[in-house]
Amino acid sequence: MSFRALILGLLGALGIAGAGYLNDSVLRLTALVGNHLPISVFGILVLWVIAANPLLGLLGAKWRFRQGELALIVALMLTV
């Protein structure tokens, strides 16, 4: 795994935790992550794979995230 995947995963986890608190406690909306299939986490993964990763690939193959890095990012966000 790489350092950039660890940092991005931790930032994603902090973002989901902050958005979850804002969504659930402050705005009192329906739960952001309220079941066994958190759409917010997997939605971010799908958007990243479809939109961001190909754009990073245009900069060069080394900029594109590998499968293991994406798995680490999602695993860190799922723990939140």
N, C-alpha and C positions, 0 to 999 in steps of 0.2 A: 504494500500500500504506500501511498505517497502522503507527504505533508500537506499538500494542497487539498487532497480529499478529506483528510482529518479536519482541517480548518473549515472547509466548506460544510462538512457534516455537522460540526459543532455550531456553526453560524445558522445552519438550517434548523437545528434542534432548538436553539435559542429563539429563532423567529417563530417556530410553531408553538413553543411554550408561551411566548409573549402574545401571539395572536390568539391562542386558546384562552388565556386569561382575559384578554380584552373582550373576546367574543362571548365567553360564558359568564363572566362576573360583572363586567362593566356594562356591556350592551344588552346582556341577558337574551341573547339569540339562541337558536338551537345549537347543540354541541358541535364544535369544530371536529373533534375526534371522539365520536361517541359510540363506536362499535368496533368489531374485530377487523374491519377493513377500512382503515383511515383514508378516505378519499383525498384529503389534503396532501398526505405524504406521497401516495402513488400518483396523484395528479401532477405534483411537482416533478416526479421522476419521468412521467410520460412527456411532459412539456420539455424537460431538459433533453431527453433522448431525441425528440422530434425536432426541436428548434435550436437549442443552444449547442449541442454537440456537433452537428454538421457545420454550424458557423465557426466553431473553434477549429474544425478540420480544415477550413479554408485558410486559416493562418499557418497550418502545418500539422502533420500527423502527430507530432509530439504534444500538441496542445489539447487534443481530443482526450476525453476521459475514457479509461479502459473499464471493462466490466467489473473488475474487482473494486475499483475506486467508486463506481456508482453503487455497488453493493454496500460498501462501507458507509457512504453518505446516507443511504436509505436506512441502514441498520441504526445509525446514530439518531436519525429523525424518528424512527419507530419507537425507540426507547422513551421518548418524551410522551 
